[in-house]
Amino acid sequence: MIERGKISIAICDNGCGAEGETDDVRNRHGSITQSHLPEGWKFLRIAGEDLHLCPACVPVDGALFADRREAFEARYADFGCGLLPEICISLGMPLAIGRQWAAEIDKQQRRVA
């Protein structure tokens, strides 16, 4: 038996706090097999992490969290990789993107050295 029309809440992973109702399809065990996000919302999978973005947070130019890049680079230069999770939390961004940016910074520093 498949249940349709169950409602869940999607919370924007950009840190803006937006919420939207999803329309879920569940199997007989209650596990979600499909979930339809509200109109305009985007689902992205980055480095194994699932992100839900509301329409206001969907990037126009395709660069996720680009407005936080400069602050991330400054904090990463000060604190290093040991505090990467705390840096990402303080900026309201997913750890997967922080790891990606940190790898880019480290790669660039190795080229310069």
N, C-alpha and C positions, 0 to 999 in steps of 0.2 A: 504494500500500500504506500502510495506517495502522497504526502500532504502538500498542498499548494496554498499560497497566500499567507504563510506565516510571516510575521514582521520581526525584523531585527533592527538595531540602531547602528548606523555607520558613523564613526567619528573621524573627522579629518585628521590625518597624521602630520599635518604641517604645523600644528600647534595653535591654530586659530580657534579651535573649540567648536567648530560647526558640526551639527548633527543632521543626519538624514535617515529616513526609513527605507530599509531594503525589503524587497519582496523575495522571500526564500522558498526554495523547494527542498523538502526533506524526505529522506527515505523512511522505511518503517522502523528503523532504529533511532530516528530522531537526528541523524547526522545531516548536515546541509550538503546537498548535491549541486545546487545552483543558487546563486544569489544575484539579484538584479539591483544595481545601485540606482539611486535617484537620478533623474535627468541632469546631465552636465557633469556628474561625478566621474572620476577616472580611477581605475585600478591599475597599479603598477607593481611589478615584482623586480626588486633591485637586490642583487646579491643574496637571494633567498628570503628577503624580507618583503612582506606584503604591505603596500601603501595604498591608502584611500585618500583621494584629494577632492575637496569640494570645488565647485566651479570658480570661486574667487581665488583659489590657490593653485589652479592648474596653470603651469607656466606657458606664457605666450611664445617665448623663444625656444622652449624645450629644455632649458636649464633649470633643474629642480633646486630650490633653495639657494639660488644664485645671490640673492640679497644678503645671505649670511656667510658667503665665502670669505670675504675680507676679515670678518671677526673670527672665523674659524682658523684662518691662517695665522693670525696674531696670537690666539690662545694656544694653538698647536706649537708655535715657535717658543712660547714661554714655558709651557708645561710638558710638552713632548707626548709620546704615545702612551705613557703610563696612565694618563688621565683622559684618554680619548672618550670613554663613555660619559664622564662628567662634562666634558666640553660639549658633546652632542646634546646632552640633556639641558645644559644651560642655554643653548641656542635654540632648543625646541626642534631638533632635526633628528632623523633616524640614524642609528649607529652605522647602518650599511653605507650610507652616503658619506659619513665621517671617515669610515675605513677607506672608501674609494679615494676621497680627497687626500687623506694622509699618505696613501700609496703613491699618488701623483706627486705630492710634495717631496717625499723621500726619493723617488726616482729622479726628480729634477735636481735635487741636491747632490745625488751621486754623479750626475752628468757634469755638474759644475766643479766638483772636487777632483 
